[in-house]
Amino acid sequence: MTMAILRFNFAAPQDDPAARRDRIQAAMELSSWSETRGVSAVSFDEHHQSGHGWSCNPVMTAAILLSRTERVVASVDCTLGPLWHPVRLAEDIAMADTIGGGRLIVTIGMGYRPVEYELFGTPFDKRGRLMDDLLDTLMSLWSSPDFTPGPLTRPHPTVFVGGSVRATARRAARHGLPLNLPSHLPELADYYRELCAEAGHTPIVVMPPPRSRGMVFLHEDPDRAWAELGEHYLWEAGVYSGWGGGEVHSFMHGTEKIETLDDVKAAGRYRFMSPEQLVADVKENPHDHVVLHPLVGAMPIEEAWKSVQLLTDEVLPALKGRR
């Protein structure tokens, strides 16, 4: 089943608070407008010490979105667990879950950038133990009748454990939590399922298919879009490439170095597509969600609206019955 998802991170090559405010407002308006037209979820992520105004508190942002919408799911992908105080994270997730009437999904991961841990004074080499302690605390607090504010969703809010190593699978299985894999890792998914079977838990795995279409921006003329708007893709892809250093392989990262638009095209994680191309691609690869990244790299807001409207007015009606 294919879902349509909007993704936002609010980042820009030159961070300007006023312009970032406009992007945040546009994201909320795009999400509110599109939730009645077939978009299923809106995704926010978390990064710190970027220098680019990256989304730093996706749980707060999700709560704002949930307060302004009625049906769309707010998906935090992901929050960096070891950088949060466990009680604060338990409270914030519970509050957002209640505001949204259970429409919140939070993936908790550890991150991969030492500079973010340095900012918070948190030891990077202890992140595994901190993650274990965090999950223990969250589950304990949410199950306690004395904990306030308690979540609306019981026995606890919808929380996934995110990561790409065997320890991630063990953490998820130990707590009976779903697993969110950042890339196609079937052996790790099988390992998680084995652990869940031993523990008597029902396994739930979210994993990209072998071929993922990555981030999509819809445009009537993709070739013209690459020429006129490709700089926005190039900037963000280059940032991720520098952060990953060729050692992080996920939905947004690869081993290749991104320096030119040709590099971005070859990597295949960012695509300009026409509505017709996207419909054909979904029919060929229906197990991969459509992830629209309308404000990527400080894309002009008017272009973002055009992209989302092409999704809701042309793509989703053509896929009716497949979603």
Secondary structure as GFF3:
##gff-version 3
##sequence-region A 1 323
A	DSSP	beta_strand	4	8	.	.	.	ID=ss1
A	DSSP	alpha_helix	17	34	.	.	.	ID=ss2
A	DSSP	three_ten_helix	35	37	.	.	.	ID=ss3
A	DSSP	beta_strand	41	44	.	.	.	ID=ss4
A	DSSP	alpha_helix	58	68	.	.	.	ID=ss5
A	DSSP	beta_strand	73	80	.	.	.	ID=ss6
A	DSSP	three_ten_helix	81	83	.	.	.	ID=ss7
A	DSSP	alpha_helix	86	99	.	.	.	ID=ss8
A	DSSP	beta_strand	104	109	.	.	.	ID=ss9
A	DSSP	alpha_helix	114	120	.	.	.	ID=ss10
A	DSSP	three_ten_helix	124	126	.	.	.	ID=ss11
A	DSSP	alpha_helix	127	143	.	.	.	ID=ss12
A	DSSP	beta_strand	158	162	.	.	.	ID=ss13
A	DSSP	alpha_helix	166	175	.	.	.	ID=ss14
A	DSSP	beta_strand	179	180	.	.	.	ID=ss15
A	DSSP	alpha_helix	186	199	.	.	.	ID=ss16
A	DSSP	beta_strand	205	206	.	.	.	ID=ss17
A	DSSP	beta_strand	215	218	.	.	.	ID=ss18
A	DSSP	alpha_helix	222	244	.	.	.	ID=ss19
A	DSSP	alpha_helix	261	267	.	.	.	ID=ss20
A	DSSP	beta_strand	270	273	.	.	.	ID=ss21
A	DSSP	alpha_helix	275	284	.	.	.	ID=ss22
A	DSSP	beta_strand	290	292	.	.	.	ID=ss23
A	DSSP	three_ten_helix	296	298	.	.	.	ID=ss24
A	DSSP	alpha_helix	301	310	.	.	.	ID=ss25
A	DSSP	pi_helix	311	315	.	.	.	ID=ss26
A	DSSP	alpha_helix	316	318	.	.	.	ID=ss27
###
